[in-house]
Amino acid sequence: MPSPLISVVIPAYDQQKQLADCLDSLLAQSFRDFEVLVVVDRSPECPAQLAERYAARHPQVSVLRLDAAVGVGVSRNAGAGHARGEYLLFLDADHLLARDALRSFADRMAVTGPVDLLLFGHTRQHAGRDWPGAAEALLAEAGPEVFGPLEHPELLGAPALIWDRLVGRAHWHQQGLTFPDGRYEEIPPVHRAMLTAGRIAVLPRACVQLRRRETVHPTGSPGDSSFDVFEQYERTFALLDVLGSPNAVREALFTRMIRHYLFVFELAGCVARAERPQFFHRAAEHHRRFQPPGHRRPGGREGVKFSLLAGGAYPAFEVAKLSHIAAGTLTGAARRR
């Protein structure tokens, strides 16, 4: 049997009952040279019977069963190990693929030739509206030519998402890419895939929609926590040392790291109240350790946050946050009057 162009790997965690919609969006594609591997572990959130029904009706869909509750990262690794396609696309149950997305991927690579990575855009659905992804403007600026990571280091400043890119399966295995355990398991393989790629291309259009009702993935791996984000970025910066990456790459990844820490820290319900001082000081230690020479902080309120974090000023940070909330409340009340 000839290998398909694209293998789609989907861990079958389906807390919000969205897996069927995800699979339907794949099976409605006009482009047909793909396979779908639905990875089902022993977690109660995995609807094994639903996956089996799709596999029975659609030859392009197969089910890979695992013997334990292993989480998203290990499930993705297992799916990648069984994939036959030239390219890997990792989706989750709460993703929808645009109707002509796979055709757009194939058409783009017909122009570029084989690539290690094809980056594309995404949207997020929230409160009945679609919001553009954070990398959309960066992709548009990268241009139509194939490039290496040192030519556009600013792309490393985008969120490390595995589902807004195709990864060449040969590149995946040559680099020994895997997802580690943890809630933020995407960070190391996304960064390693980017930093070691020889040929990268972009498709500056939204091809995937995220419909997640929670900001973090509801099922990372057993025993995960918000604190594993620090270990994941430590892996990335250790790789920068091995590769001898230039300052522009370090600057982009440092800014991305601090923005990510601040986002997690400020996201309601993400870091428990009792753990907030510890999380803040871990983030401040990383700011001191990994700050590249000549780093320029962002402007405005974000720059103030960077400064407070750099100084380890946890009480001042919390006071500034409360002051901002109070100012916003007063502004809103004035507008209502």
PyMOL commands that set and color helices and strands:
alter all, ss='L'
color gray80, all
select helices_A, chain A and resi 19-27+48-57+72-82+101-112+136-142+153-157+162-164+169-174+187-195+228-243+247-266+273-290+300-310+314-336
alter helices_A, ss='H'
color red, helices_A
select strands_A, chain A and resi 6-11+34-40+61-65+87-90+95-97+117-126+129-132+165-168+200-210
alter strands_A, ss='S'
color yellow, strands_A
deselect
rebuild
show_as cartoon
